[in-house]
Amino acid sequence: MSVRFEQQRQFPRIEINTPAKITVISGGLRISKSIPCMIVNISAGGALLSFTYPMLETDFFLEMDKTPPFRVSCCVVRRVGNNVGVKFY
């Protein structure tokens, strides 16, 4: 992946390349939309997500189907093309 992503990592990341989605929350805590993505890699502190199209949202929930379900609040820390580096809250 991009050197810019590699140089700023605080935690070691694991390549997982698994489908997921983000859920964007609108004002008043109503769910406004879900957007499919790919989790390229993940760590205790964040992840690298890949989207089909550039993603403009800055705060959202990252969700992955598994048992138990995985859902975490995220904020964007960097963008390169259709790839987005996020930090977990």
N, CA and C of each residue as an Amber inpcrd file, in Angstrom:
protein
   267
   0.8450000  -1.1690000   0.0000000   0.0000000   0.0000000   0.0000000
   0.8890000   1.2300000   0.0000000   0.3020000   2.3770000   0.0230000
   1.0190000   3.6370000  -0.0620000   1.9710000   3.8230000   1.1210000
   3.1310000   4.3840000   0.8490000   4.1090000   4.6390000   1.8970000
   3.5360000   5.5820000   2.9410000   2.6880000   6.5280000   2.5370000
   2.1070000   7.4700000   3.4900000   1.2820000   6.7610000   4.5560000
   0.5760000   5.6860000   4.1920000  -0.1720000   4.9190000   5.1800000
   0.7950000   4.1690000   6.0940000   1.8220000   3.5670000   5.5410000
   2.7550000   2.7400000   6.3050000   3.5040000   3.5530000   7.3670000
   3.9560000   4.7550000   7.0440000   4.8110000   5.5100000   7.9390000
   4.1080000   6.0020000   9.2020000   2.7990000   6.1520000   9.1820000
   2.1090000   6.7410000  10.3120000   1.3800000   5.7260000  11.1790000
   1.6050000   4.4580000  10.9940000   0.9070000   3.4370000  11.7740000
   1.4540000   3.3360000  13.1860000   0.5370000   3.3400000  14.1300000
   0.9070000   3.2200000  15.5380000   0.8720000   1.7590000  15.9970000
  -0.0190000   0.9470000  15.4010000  -0.1800000  -0.4580000  15.7540000
   0.0980000  -1.3290000  14.5310000   0.6140000  -2.5410000  14.7220000
   0.8020000  -3.4500000  13.5890000  -0.5510000  -3.8190000  12.9870000
  -0.6070000  -3.9010000  11.6780000  -1.8690000  -4.2210000  11.0000000
  -1.8240000  -5.6120000  10.4010000  -3.0110000  -6.1960000  10.3060000
  -3.1680000  -7.5340000   9.7340000  -3.9410000  -7.3980000   8.4270000
  -3.3790000  -7.9340000   7.3450000  -4.0720000  -7.9330000   6.0570000
  -5.2490000  -8.8930000   6.1500000  -6.4810000  -8.3950000   5.8670000
  -7.6350000  -9.2880000   5.9270000  -8.4590000  -9.2930000   4.6470000
  -8.4330000  -8.2070000   3.8640000  -9.1540000  -8.1370000   2.5860000
 -10.5330000  -8.7940000   2.6630000 -11.3840000  -8.2350000   3.4980000
 -12.7190000  -8.7940000   3.6900000 -13.7840000  -7.7230000   3.4500000
 -14.9250000  -8.1050000   2.8730000 -15.9790000  -7.1160000   2.6450000
 -16.6050000  -6.6390000   3.9480000 -17.0460000  -5.3940000   3.9250000
 -17.6950000  -4.7740000   5.0880000 -18.5930000  -3.6630000   4.5670000
 -19.0990000  -2.8630000   5.4760000 -19.8670000  -1.6860000   5.0790000
 -19.6770000  -0.6180000   6.1320000 -19.8950000   0.6230000   5.7170000
 -19.9230000   1.7000000   6.6880000 -21.3640000   2.1850000   6.7720000
 -21.7510000   2.6100000   7.9580000 -23.0780000   3.1800000   8.1660000
 -22.8820000   4.6150000   8.6080000 -23.4070000   5.5160000   7.8060000
 -23.2750000   6.9450000   8.0760000 -24.4860000   7.3950000   8.8830000
 -24.2370000   8.1110000   9.9530000 -25.3070000   8.5780000  10.8360000
 -25.5810000  10.0500000  10.5430000 -26.8450000  10.3610000  10.3160000
 -27.2220000  11.7530000  10.0590000 -27.5890000  12.4380000  11.3680000
 -27.9540000  13.7010000  11.3110000 -28.3600000  14.4470000  12.4980000
 -29.5100000  13.7520000  13.2140000 -29.5360000  13.8310000  14.5150000
 -30.5780000  13.1860000  15.2930000 -30.3820000  11.6940000  15.4300000
 -29.1800000  11.1940000  15.1000000 -28.8080000   9.7780000  15.2090000
 -29.6690000   8.8530000  14.3520000 -30.1530000   9.3410000  13.2190000
 -30.8760000   8.4830000  12.2760000 -29.8820000   7.9300000  11.2740000
 -30.0160000   6.6600000  10.9420000 -29.1410000   6.0580000   9.9400000
 -29.5300000   6.6220000   8.5810000 -28.5660000   7.1680000   7.8700000
 -28.8820000   7.7610000   6.5860000 -28.5270000   6.8520000   5.4230000
 -27.4270000   6.1150000   5.5060000 -27.0670000   5.2240000   4.4040000
 -25.9670000   4.2620000   4.8110000 -25.9230000   3.1450000   4.0780000
 -24.8390000   2.1680000   4.2250000 -24.0810000   2.1200000   2.9180000
 -22.7490000   2.0510000   3.0060000 -21.8890000   2.0390000   1.8250000
 -20.9720000   0.8240000   1.9190000 -20.9670000  -0.0460000   0.8920000
 -20.0720000  -1.2000000   0.9260000 -18.6140000  -0.7770000   0.7720000
 -17.7230000  -1.5460000   1.3940000 -16.2900000  -1.2890000   1.2830000
 -15.5320000  -2.5960000   1.4790000 -14.2230000  -2.5210000   1.3880000
 -13.3380000  -3.6520000   1.6510000 -12.3860000  -3.2240000   2.7560000
 -12.2800000  -4.0360000   3.8130000 -11.2650000  -3.7730000   4.8370000
  -9.9780000  -4.4050000   4.3210000  -9.0310000  -3.5730000   3.9380000
  -7.7610000  -4.0570000   3.3970000  -6.9000000  -4.6050000   4.5220000
  -6.7610000  -3.8120000   5.5910000  -6.0290000  -4.2700000   6.7700000
  -6.6200000  -3.6060000   8.0010000  -6.3040000  -4.1760000   9.1650000
  -6.9270000  -3.7110000  10.4020000  -5.9500000  -3.8960000  11.5610000
  -6.0980000  -3.0460000  12.5910000  -5.2850000  -3.1500000  13.8050000
  -6.1490000  -2.7670000  14.9980000  -5.5410000  -2.7140000  16.1600000
  -6.2720000  -2.3070000  17.3620000  -6.7050000  -0.8510000  17.2880000
  -6.0100000  -0.0370000  16.5070000  -6.3010000   1.3890000  16.4670000
  -7.0000000   1.9080000  15.2430000  -7.0720000   1.1080000  14.1680000
  -7.6860000   1.6040000  12.9510000  -7.6520000   0.5900000  11.8290000
  -7.9450000   1.0730000  10.6270000  -8.0050000   0.1860000   9.4680000
  -7.7830000   0.9820000   8.1960000  -7.4790000   0.2660000   7.1330000
  -7.4200000   0.8290000   5.7950000  -8.6020000   0.2640000   5.0340000
  -9.4780000   1.1500000   4.5510000 -10.6710000   0.7480000   3.8230000
 -10.5330000   1.1430000   2.3640000 -11.0900000   0.3270000   1.4920000
 -11.0850000   0.6090000   0.0650000 -12.5250000   0.6700000  -0.4220000
 -12.8380000   1.6990000  -1.2000000 -14.1830000   1.9130000  -1.7150000
 -14.1670000   1.8830000  -3.2380000 -15.3230000   1.5920000  -3.8340000
 -15.4410000   1.6140000  -5.2890000 -15.2990000   3.0410000  -5.8070000
 -15.8660000   3.9890000  -5.0770000 -15.8190000   5.4050000  -5.4430000
 -15.2390000   6.1800000  -4.2720000 -14.6830000   7.3700000  -4.5200000
 -14.1890000   8.1690000  -3.3920000 -15.2940000   8.3850000  -2.3550000
 -14.9310000   8.2880000  -1.0970000 -15.8760000   8.3880000   0.0020000
 -15.6450000   9.7210000   0.7090000 -16.7270000  10.4920000   0.9100000
 -16.5950000  11.8400000   1.4510000 -16.9140000  11.9640000   2.9290000
 -17.5890000  10.9900000   3.5140000 -17.9650000  11.0660000   4.9210000
 -16.7200000  11.0890000   5.8080000 -16.8520000  11.6760000   7.0040000
 -15.7060000  11.7390000   7.9110000 -15.8800000  10.9200000   9.1800000
 -17.1260000  10.7060000   9.6220000 -17.4130000   9.9150000  10.8160000
 -18.4990000   8.8980000  10.4810000 -18.3120000   7.6530000  10.9370000
 -19.2640000   6.5950000  10.5940000 -18.9810000   5.3680000  11.4430000
 -19.8530000   4.3700000  11.3240000 -19.6350000   3.0600000  11.9340000
 -19.1160000   2.1180000  10.8560000 -18.0840000   1.3490000  11.1780000
 -17.5980000   0.2850000  10.3090000 -18.2120000  -1.0070000  10.8060000
 -18.8270000  -1.7720000   9.9000000 -19.5060000  -3.0050000  10.2800000
 -19.0220000  -4.1650000   9.4210000 -18.8030000  -5.3040000  10.0880000
 -18.3940000  -6.5280000   9.4000000 -19.2230000  -7.6710000   9.9670000
 -19.8070000  -8.4800000   9.0790000 -20.5890000  -9.6300000   9.5300000
 -19.6660000 -10.7110000  10.0540000 -19.8140000 -11.0470000  11.2900000
 -19.1020000 -12.1520000  11.9240000 -19.7870000 -12.4280000  13.2450000
 -19.3690000 -13.4390000  13.9500000 -19.9620000 -13.7740000  15.2230000
 -18.9210000 -13.5790000  16.3140000 -19.1160000 -12.7030000  17.2670000
 -20.2040000 -11.7370000  17.3470000 -20.0070000 -10.6450000  16.2990000
 -21.0820000  -9.8980000  15.9630000 -20.9510000  -8.8460000  14.9470000
 -19.9060000  -7.8070000  15.3540000 -19.1930000  -7.3100000  14.3770000
 -18.1490000  -6.3060000  14.5850000 -18.7050000  -4.9570000  14.1460000
 -18.7480000  -3.9990000  15.0690000 -19.2050000  -2.6440000  14.7420000
 -18.4120000  -1.6740000  15.5940000 -17.7730000  -0.6950000  14.9500000
 -16.9270000   0.2500000  15.6720000 -17.0820000   1.6430000  15.0610000
 -17.0170000   2.6720000  15.9050000 -17.0450000   4.0630000  15.4380000
 -15.6850000   4.4280000  14.8690000 -15.7010000   5.1650000  13.7530000
 -14.4580000   5.5380000  13.0730000 -14.4680000   7.0050000  12.6760000
 -13.2800000   7.5380000  12.4860000 -13.1340000   8.8350000  11.8400000
 -11.9870000   8.7280000  10.8400000 -12.1180000   9.4440000   9.7540000
 -11.1150000   9.4200000   8.6910000  -9.8980000  10.2230000   9.1370000
  -8.7030000   9.6330000   8.9460000  -7.4640000  10.3380000   9.2670000
  -6.6510000  10.6500000   8.0170000  -6.8960000   9.9160000   6.9180000
  -6.2240000  10.2170000   5.6500000  -6.9650000   9.5750000   4.4920000
  -6.7870000  10.1770000   3.3210000  -7.4230000   9.6860000   2.0920000
  -6.3980000   9.6770000   0.9690000  -6.4040000   8.6130000   0.1920000
  -5.5950000   8.5390000  -1.0230000  -6.4550000   7.8390000  -2.0640000
  -6.9820000   8.6090000  -3.0130000  -7.8630000   8.0390000  -4.0310000
  -9.1000000   7.4440000  -3.3900000  -9.3570000   6.1550000  -3.6900000
 -10.5140000   5.4590000  -3.1310000 -10.1860000   4.7420000  -1.8240000
  -8.9890000   4.9310000  -1.2970000  -8.5910000   4.3190000  -0.0330000
  -8.6870000   5.3280000   1.1000000  -9.1440000   4.8540000   2.2530000
  -9.3530000   5.7260000   3.4080000  -8.7440000   5.0600000   4.6430000
  -7.8750000   5.7700000   5.3210000  -7.3390000   5.3160000   6.5960000
  -8.2300000   5.8440000   7.7120000  -8.6630000   4.9670000   8.6130000
  -9.5520000   5.3880000   9.6980000  -8.9390000   5.0590000  11.0490000
  -9.3450000   5.8530000  12.0360000  -8.9680000   5.6250000  13.4300000
 -10.2350000   5.2040000  14.1480000 -10.1160000   4.2010000  15.0420000
 -11.2450000   3.7530000  15.8370000 -11.3970000   4.6260000  17.0670000
 -12.6390000   4.8890000  17.4800000 -12.9160000   5.6300000  18.7160000
 -12.9690000   4.6650000  19.8610000
